[in-house]
Amino acid sequence: MTGILDSVNQRTQLVGQNRLELLTFRLNRRQRYGINVFKVKEVLQCPKLTTMPNLHPLVKGIAHIRGQTISVIDMSLATGGRPIDDLDNCFVIISEFNRSIQGFLVSSVERIINMNWESILPPPKGAGKANYLTAVTEIDDELVEILDVEKILDEISPVDTDITDTVLEELVEDFAAVRRVLVADDSSVARKQVQRAIEAIGCECVLVKDGREAIVKLREMAKEASIYEQLALVISDIEMPEMDGYTLTAEIRNDPNLKDLHVILHTSLSGVFNQAMVERVGANAFIPKFNPDELGAAVKAAMPQQ
C-alpha cells in the first residue's frame, strides 16, 4: 500500500467538477466499500494495537502513529458484521472527519477510482433508516457501498449539538420575516445536528438529502415567489450523491433567480484546498463540522435583520 496516496495533493483539481476519487476496500472479504480520498490521510498495514479499559465495543484498540494516539474502529463490527480478527493481514485507513482523526480497520484495501458524483446514488429506499449507507455506486459490475461514517462516529462518541447558553443568548433575537434555512446533507445524523442548532436560534429548516434535490427544490420555490421572500440562506455539505456542494453552489450562482442566496458550505472535509474552492464557486463561507456555536454564529451573520 506504500504510495497509494502519494499523489493526493494532485487530485484537488477534481473538486468543483462534480468528481471525486474513491478508495475502495473490503470488510472480511465480502462487500466492497468506498471512502472519499480527500478524507484519507494515510493507509497502512495494521500496526500493533493496545487495548485499554472501558473502550467502546466498536473500537478495536489504540494505535500510536506518527506521534499521535489514534482510536482504531472495527468497521465490520460497526456496520453489523462479524469482527475483523486477522490483524496481521488487515489495514488501517487513517481518516479525518469532523476535526478528529481516527483509524478504520478494514480487511483489505484495493485501489483508487476516479468517478463522477452523478454516478454516486442515494441508498435504495428499501434500505431502511437503520442502515449505515449514505450512497451506493457500481464499479466493475459490483455494488460499492459508501458508509455514513458520521453516523458511526456519532454512535461511538456523540458530538454535542447544543449551542452553549452564553452564545445562544447572543444569537437569539428577532430576525426579519424570512428565517427559513435550506439544509442539504446526505447524512441523516448530520442533518439532525444542523437542524437542532438552527432551530435553537429560532429558524426553520427545509431538509434535503443531496445537491440535486436541493437545486430542484430551490427552483421549484423560485417559481412560486421570489426565493428571497421564502429562504434566508443555504447550508450545504460538500460530499453528496449525484451533485456535490461545490457544484450546487455553482448552479445557484448561475441561476438568475437564485444567484444572490447566501451559501454556507458545512463539511467534514478538511484541507487548504477548501478555501480556494469556496472562493472559486462563489460560496459565502466554509465551516468545518461540527461546532454548533460556530454554525449558529454564521447563520446569524447571514440572516437578514429587521
N, C-alpha and C positions, 0 to 999 in steps of 0.2 A: 504493500500500500504506500510505500515511500514515494512521495512526489505527486500523489493523486490530486492534491490541491495546490501544487506549486504555482499554477497559473491563475489562481482565483482572482488576483487583482486585475488580470487582463479581461475578466468576464463582465466587468461593470458596464461595458458598452451595451450589454443586453438589456439593462434596466432602462425603462422608458420605451422599449419597443414591444411591450407586452410579451416578452420572452423570459424564460428562466432556465436554469440548469438544475436538474435533479440528480442527487447522489442516490443510487438505488442500493438497497440492502435487503437481507432476509432474516427472519427470526425462526430459529430451529428448522431451517431449510424448507420452510413451507411458503407462505405468502410473500410476495415481493412488495417492498415499500419504497417510498421515496422521500427525501428531505431536500429543501432548497439549499444549494451550495452556499448561498450568502449567509446562512445561519450556522455554517460549519466552520470551526476554527482549525480542526485537526482530526485526522483519523489515524489510529494506532492500534497495534496488537494489544490485547487486554493486558494491562500491567498487573502487578501484584495488588490485590485489594485487601484492605484492612477492615475487618468488621468491628463495629462499636455497639455498645448497649443502646437500646431504645431507638435504633434506626427504623425508619419507616419500612414496612414489609416489602415495598417495591424497590427499595434501594439495596443493591447487591453488596455494596461496600464503599469505602472511601479510597481514592487514589491520590497519590502525590505526583503531580505532573508539572514540570517546569516551574517549581516553586509555589504551586498552588495546591490546595486541598480541594478535591472535586468529588461530589457525590456521583456515583455511577448507578443509573437506574436500569433495571432489567426490563427492556421494552417488551419482551414477550409476556412476562408476568403482568406488566402494567396494562396490556391490552387483552387480558383474559386467557392467555395461553399458558403453557407449562414453562417453568423457569429454565433459563439457559444455564446449563451445568458444566459444559465443556469449556472452561475458562481459558485453557491453554490454546484453543484454536478459534477463539472468537475475537471480536474487535470492539473498540470503544469509539464512538463518534463524539468528539468534544464539540459542544454547540453552545451558542449564546442566545438566550431567549429572555426577553423582558428584564434586561440589565443583570442577568445572572448567568453563570457558566456552570454547566453540568455535563456529565457523560452519559451516553446512551449505549448500553450493552446490546450488541447485535451478534447474530451468528456468523454472518458473512457480509462483506461489502463488495459490490460489483463494479459499477462504472458510473461516470457522469454522462448524462444525456441532455442535450440541448432541445428545448421544447418551446412551443407557443402556449401562452396561458389559455388560449381558446381551446386547446386540447385537454386542458385540465377541467374536469367537470365536477359539479356538486355530487355528493353521495346520492345513490338512488333513494327515492322516497321511502321505500320499504325497509331501509336500514334501521329505522327507529331512532329515537332520541338518545338512547343509551350507548350508541356506538362511538368509537373513537376516531371516526373518519372526518376529515374536513374536505377531502376531494378524492377523486379517482381519475385514472387515465389508463391508456392502453399502450404498452410498449412490446414490440415483437410478439403481437397477438396474445399478450398476457396482461391481466389486470394488475395495475400497480396502485396501491393504496397510499394516500398521503395522510398521515396521522394528525389529529388535533393535539399537538404537543402541549399547547396551553391548557387544555383540559387535563392532561396527565399531570402536568406540573402543579395545577391548582389542587388536585386531589392529594398530592404529596405535601405541598407547602402552600396553602391558600394565601393569596395576597389580600391585603386589607383594602377593601373597596370604598371605605368611608372617608369622606373629606373631613379633616380634623376640625374640631369645633372653632378654633380661632380663625382658621381660614374660611370656614363656612360663614361665620359672622360677617366677614368682609365681602363675600361673594353674593350672598342672598340680598337682593334688592328688587325694586320694581323695574323690570325691563320694559322695553317697548312692547307693543301688542304682538309682534312676531317673535315667538320664543320657541318655535319648533326646530329640532335639530335632526337631520338625517344621518344615521349611523350605518356604515357599511362594513361588515366584518364576517368572514366565513366561519369563525369560531364562535360557537354558542356561548362558551364561557366568557370570551372577550366582549361579546355584545352585551351580556348581562352586567359585566363590570362597568362598561361605559354608561349603560343605561342608568345604573344605580347612582353614579357620580353626577350625571346630567340632571336627573330628576331631583337630586338633593338640593340643587341650586334653583329649582323652580322652573325647569324647562321640560318640554315634552320631547319624546323620541319617536322617530319613524325608523324602524329597523328593517334592513335588507341584508341579504347573505353574500353578495358579491358585487363587483363593479358593474357587470352587465345589468343586473337587477336594479342597481342604483340609477344608472343613466336612463333606463326605461321609465322608472318611477319619476325621476325629475322631469323628463319630457312630458309625461302624462300630466303632471301637476302644472307645468307651464302652459299647457293647452287650456286648462280650466281658468287660470288667472295668473297674474304676474307672480313669478316664483318668489320674489322678494316680499310679497304680501303673505306668503304661506310658510316660508322657511328662512331661518336666520343664518344657518351655515351647514356645512357638510363635514362630518368626521369619518375618515376612511382608513381602513387597513391598507397595506400595500400588497401583501400576498393574498390573492383571492382567485378562485377558479374563473375561467372564461375571460375576465378582464381585471387586470391589476389596478392598484390605486393610482399609480402614475398615469396609466392610460385613461382612467376615469377622470382624473384632473384635467388632462389634455382635452378630453371630449367636452368637459364643462366649459373650458376656456374657448373652445372653438364653436360653441353654440351661442348665437346671439341672444337667446332667451335665458341663458344660464351663466354667461361669461363673468358676471360680477359677483357670483356667490363666493363667500369666504370658505376656503377649503383647508382643513387641518388633516395632515397625514399622521396617523397614530399607529405605530407598528412595533413589533418585537424585533425587526431588523435593526442592525446597528452598523456603523462604519462611516468613514469620511465621505463616501460617495453619496450618502443620503442628502446632505445639504445641497450639493451640486444639483441633484435631480429635483429637489424641491424647487429650486430656482428655475431649472430648465422647463419644467412642465407648468409652472405658474401657481404652485400651491402657496398658501399664505404662511403656513407654519408646519414644522415637523416636531412631533413629540414621541419619544420612545415610551413604550408600555412599561409598567403601568404604575403611574403615580396619580391618584385621584386629585390631589391638591394642584398639581401642575395642569392636569386636564381641565379642572374647574376654572382655574385662573385664565387659561387660554380661551375657553368658551366665553367667559365674562368679557374678556378683552375684545372678542369678535362680535359680541352681541350688541345690536343697535340699542342705544339708551333712549329713555324718554326725554 
